[in-house]
Amino acid sequence: MTEQEINKELNEIRSGMRLLDSIIYQDFKTIEGKLNKKQIEVVQRLFKLFDQLGWQIAFNSYKELKSADDTPINKFKCGTPVKVLSCKKEHGNKTYFGILLGEIPLTINHSIDKNGVVTASRSMYNPAIFIPELNDIVFGCESWWGEITSKEELDKLITDDVIQNVWYVKLLNATADNKATALDSDNTSIQ
């Protein structure tokens, strides 16, 4: 479909709708939504349009698609031994020996300049850690981890006590405790 054909179809769908057609009735007890006959017709037309488009975005109107010059992995400290407590449920509550692979992007973003050039680049880099015992990789954002700097640290584990002594965990706990105390004092003054 051409851009003009797509716009024509969307405009026809919009023109046939009233404000009330965009409101979906929902039963708040069962959380079920129900469409009226007009809404069903609109949804069917949209599905037909999506099917015709093949769920693809046409980049043929852009002059160029290029990849940014950023690297797929930042190898800073690659190979560093680390201790890691994964937050993944299937890994259990155990600290493992890990090897830092470097920082790997979690997402890709894009930008379009005024000349119609679409540039894709990597973003949101996060440390990736290989855990040989599990034959799995975890990211820093889904684990508690730290570098192993001495032979003695191999015996140290990341435990709940270690986590509770991290400054931002202490701050969160203190904030939660203050809110609980405030609620308790409010309740006692009402009685």
Stockholm file with secondary structure:
# STOCKHOLM 1.0

chainA/1-191         MTEQEINKELNEIRSGMRLLDSIIYQDFKTIEGKLNKKQIEVVQRLFKLFDQLGWQIAFNSYKELKSADDTPINKFKCGTPVKVLSCKKEHGNKTYFGILLGEIPLTINHSIDKNGVVTASRSMYNPAIFIPELNDIVFGCESWWGEITSKEELDKLITDDVIQNVWYVKLLNATADNKATALDSDNTSIQ
#=GR chainA/1-191 SS CCHHHHHHHHHHHHHTCCGGGGCCEEETTTTEEECCHHHHHHHHHHHHHHHHHTTCCCCTTSSEEEECSCCSCBCTTTTCEEEEEECCGGGCSCEEEEEEEEEEEEEEEEEECTTSEEEEEEEEEEEEEEETTTTEEEEGGGEEEEECCSGGGGGCCCCHHHHHTSHHHHHHHHHHHHHHHHHHHHHHHHC
#=GC SS_cons         CCHHHHHHHHHHHHHTCCGGGGCCEEETTTTEEECCHHHHHHHHHHHHHHHHHTTCCCCTTSSEEEECSCCSCBCTTTTCEEEEEECCGGGCSCEEEEEEEEEEEEEEEEEECTTSEEEEEEEEEEEEEEETTTTEEEEGGGEEEEECCSGGGGGCCCCHHHHHTSHHHHHHHHHHHHHHHHHHHHHHHHC
//
